[in-house]
Amino acid sequence: MPNTLMPQKNLPMSLLQEPEVRSQLKALGRAFLLLAGLCAGVVVLYLIFLWDIQLFRYFREAGLTELTQSAMLAATAGLYALEAYRRPCLRHAMVLVAGFFGCMLIREQDYFLDFISHGFWLWPALALAFGCIAYACTDLRRTLAGLEHFVRWKYFPFLIIGLVIVLAYSRLFGSRMGWELLLGKRFVYSMKSGVEESSELLGYLFILASAILANTDKRLK
């Protein structure tokens, strides 16, 4: 009887030596690190959000919150541009993705570009968009194949979630009309602005996370 129980005592160690089990544990570990990283990112963004509130009581175009959003967009566009350089098979698709976020970055700088002339941001954004689309059209088959590969990538939903938050959720739930209906005479513009800007920070975090994962995941080839 004692001899029959011995294998059971060593069962956990024997399981760890199996390639399939070790692969499963690595996958769980990566998922935990991703969760921890996103939570840490949210904490950092919240501290930036608090910093702006304590300093100005509202969000300035040159404030830390807005600058952080621009920095995250710039990093995202840069990382996808790096992917275009590193992975020739996805180059045409990645140029489009990087150009899209580059245009978003230019749009975010409308306050500063308005010092040149009102609505000036549109011209550099159009120039960048035209250049990226023209390059993608030089090989439509490769562009379509790269985009298909990209949207099938396992972390692509991160990008979609981020875009939905930035382009839809933050705009709708940060609209003045909804908050005026809810608060009536108690409406304060800074509350509406706080919801909108904090939502954008969260959305840009997911977008940046997708770019970072694209650069670190060897399976996006």
C-alpha positions in Angstrom: 0.0 0.0 0.0 2.7 2.6 0.8 4.3 1.9 -2.6 1.1 2.6 -4.5 0.8 6.0 -2.8 4.3 7.2 -3.7 3.5 8.3 -7.3 0.6 10.4 -6.0 3.0 12.4 -3.8 5.2 13.2 -6.7 2.2 13.9 -9.0 2.6 17.7 -9.0 6.3 17.6 -9.9 5.7 15.1 -12.6 2.9 17.3 -14.1 5.3 20.3 -14.2 7.7 18.2 -16.3 5.1 17.6 -19.0 5.5 20.0 -22.0 1.7 20.5 -22.3 1.3 21.5 -18.7 4.2 23.8 -18.7 2.8 25.5 -21.8 -0.5 25.9 -20.1 1.1 27.4 -17.0 3.0 29.8 -19.2 -0.2 30.9 -20.9 -1.8 31.5 -17.5 1.2 33.4 -16.3 1.1 35.7 -19.4 -2.6 36.3 -18.8 -1.9 37.3 -15.2 1.0 39.6 -16.3 -1.3 41.3 -18.8 -4.0 41.8 -16.2 -1.4 43.2 -13.7 0.1 45.5 -16.4 -3.3 46.9 -17.4 -4.3 47.5 -13.8 -0.9 49.3 -13.2 -1.6 51.4 -16.2 -5.0 52.4 -15.0 -3.4 53.4 -11.6 -0.8 55.6 -13.4 -3.5 57.3 -15.5 -5.6 57.9 -12.5 -2.7 59.6 -10.8 -2.2 61.8 -13.9 -5.9 62.6 -13.8 -5.8 63.6 -10.2 -2.7 65.8 -10.8 -4.6 67.8 -13.4 -7.6 68.2 -11.2 -5.6 69.4 -8.2 -3.6 71.9 -10.3 -6.3 73.4 -12.5 -9.8 72.0 -11.5 -10.4 71.6 -15.2 -8.6 70.0 -18.2 -6.4 72.3 -20.2 -5.2 71.5 -23.8 -1.7 71.8 -22.5 -2.4 69.9 -19.3 -0.8 66.6 -18.3 -4.0 64.6 -19.2 -4.1 65.9 -22.8 -0.3 65.5 -23.2 -0.5 62.0 -21.9 -3.2 61.1 -24.5 -1.0 62.6 -27.2 2.1 60.7 -26.0 0.1 57.4 -25.9 -1.1 58.0 -29.5 2.4 58.9 -30.6 3.8 55.8 -29.1 1.1 53.7 -30.7 1.7 55.1 -34.2 5.5 54.7 -33.7 5.2 51.1 -32.6 3.0 50.1 -35.6 5.4 52.0 -37.8 8.2 49.9 -36.3 6.2 46.8 -37.1 5.9 47.9 -40.7 9.7 48.2 -40.8 10.4 44.9 -39.0 7.8 42.7 -40.8 7.9 43.1 -44.6 5.0 40.7 -45.1 2.7 43.0 -43.0 4.3 46.3 -44.1 1.5 47.6 -46.3 -1.1 46.8 -43.7 1.0 48.2 -40.8 1.6 51.5 -42.7 -2.2 51.9 -42.9 -2.6 51.2 -39.2 0.3 53.5 -38.2 -1.1 56.2 -40.5 -4.5 56.0 -39.0 -3.1 56.6 -35.5 -0.9 59.3 -36.9 -3.9 61.1 -38.2 -5.6 60.7 -34.8 -2.5 62.3 -33.2 -2.6 65.2 -35.6 -6.3 65.7 -34.8 -5.4 65.8 -31.1 -3.1 68.7 -31.7 -5.8 70.9 -33.2 -5.5 73.4 -30.3 -1.9 74.1 -31.1 -2.2 73.9 -34.9 -5.1 76.4 -34.7 -2.4 79.0 -33.9 -1.2 78.6 -37.5 -4.8 78.9 -38.8 -8.2 77.6 -37.7 -8.7 74.0 -38.8 -5.1 73.7 -40.0 -4.8 70.2 -38.5 -6.9 68.9 -41.4 -4.1 69.5 -44.0 -1.3 67.5 -42.4 -3.8 64.8 -41.5 -5.0 64.5 -45.1 -1.4 64.5 -46.4 -0.5 61.6 -44.1 -3.7 59.7 -44.9 -3.1 60.2 -48.6 0.5 59.0 -48.4 -0.3 55.9 -46.4 -3.3 54.9 -48.6 -1.2 55.5 -51.8 1.5 53.2 -50.5 -1.0 50.5 -49.5 -2.5 50.7 -53.0 0.8 49.8 -54.6 0.2 46.2 -53.6 -3.5 45.7 -52.8 -3.1 41.9 -52.5 -0.4 42.2 -49.8 -2.3 45.0 -48.1 -5.5 42.9 -47.8 -3.7 39.8 -46.7 -1.8 41.8 -44.1 -5.0 43.4 -42.8 -6.8 40.0 -42.6 -3.9 38.6 -40.7 -3.9 41.5 -38.3 -7.6 41.4 -37.5 -7.4 37.7 -36.8 -4.6 38.3 -34.3 -5.6 37.4 -30.7 -4.9 40.8 -29.3 -6.8 42.7 -32.0 -9.9 43.0 -29.7 -7.8 45.3 -27.4 -7.5 47.7 -30.3 -11.2 47.5 -31.1 -12.2 48.1 -27.4 -9.9 51.1 -27.2 -11.3 52.6 -30.4 -14.9 52.1 -29.2 -14.1 53.8 -25.9 -12.3 56.8 -27.5 -14.5 57.3 -30.6 -17.9 56.4 -29.2 -18.2 55.9 -25.4 -16.2 59.0 -24.4 -18.0 61.2 -26.9 -21.5 60.0 -25.9 -21.1 59.8 -22.1 -19.1 63.0 -22.2 -21.8 64.9 -24.0 -23.2 68.0 -22.3 -26.8 67.1 -23.1 -26.8 63.9 -21.0 -25.2 65.5 -18.0 -27.6 68.5 -18.1 -30.6 66.1 -18.2 -29.2 64.2 -15.2 -28.0 67.1 -13.0 -30.2 69.9 -14.2 -29.2 73.2 -12.4 -26.4 71.3 -10.6 -24.6 70.7 -13.9 -20.9 71.6 -13.7 -18.8 71.5 -16.9 -15.8 70.0 -15.1 -17.8 66.8 -14.3 -18.7 66.3 -17.9 -15.1 67.0 -19.0 -13.8 64.6 -16.3 -15.8 61.7 -17.6 -14.8 62.4 -21.2 -11.1 62.8 -20.5 -10.8 59.8 -18.2 -12.7 57.6 -20.7 -10.2 58.7 -23.4 -7.3 57.8 -21.2 -8.7 54.3 -20.7 -9.3 53.9 -24.4 -5.8 55.0 -25.3 -4.4 52.6 -22.7 -6.0 49.6 -24.5 -4.9 51.0 -27.9 -1.3 51.4 -26.7 -1.4 47.9 -25.1 -2.4 46.4 -28.5 0.6 48.1 -30.1 3.0 46.9 -27.4 1.7 43.4 -27.6 2.0 43.5 -31.4 5.7 44.2 -31.0 6.3 41.5 -28.4 4.1 38.7 -29.8 6.2 36.6 -32.1 3.1 35.0 -33.6 2.1 38.2 -35.4 4.4 37.5 -38.4 
